[in-house]
């Protein structure tokens, strides 16, 4: 049997008019083991503004 995935309501509504935006997270918001795994993938990151402008491309 398969079930259709369901996202939390905060994620589904994020960015819709009149709905709150989820808080931005930083690396310090995660436990040390997760921080290490995130940093191992830093070569895949793009730092972008809300408008989609790329500020820093960590892929190069």
N, C-alpha and C positions, 0 to 999 in steps of 0.2 A: 504494500500500500504506500501511496505517496500523499503527502500533504503539501498544499501550496504554502510557501513561506510567508510569514506575517511579520512585518516590521513593527517596532514599537510606535505608538501613536505620535510621539515627539518627532520621530524621523519622518513619518508620513506627512505630517503637517508643517515641517520645517520650511520656512521661506514663503509659505502661503500668506496672503494679505490678512493682517489682523492676528496672526499666530506668532507666538514667541519664537525667537531663534535660540537653538541650543547653545550653551556656553562653549567658547573655544577652549580646547584643551592644550596643555603643553606637555612636554616630556616628563616634567616633574609630577604630573597628575597620575602617573602609572607606577606600579611596583618596579623594583630594580630589575627583576628578571625580564619583564616586558620591555623596559627601557633598553636593555641590552639587545633584545631581538629587533626592536625598532631601529636602533642604530646600525645593526648589521645590514639593513635594507636602505640606508640613507642614500645610496647611489641611485635609487629609483624615485627620489623625492623631487617635487617642483614646489617652489615657494611662490604663491600667487596672491594677488589682491582679490577683493570681492568682485571686481570687474573682470577678472580673468587675465589681467596683465601679469606676465611672468617676471618676478623680481629676481629670482635666483634659480638656475637650472643645475641641480646637483647631479644630473645624469651625464654631464660632460666632464 
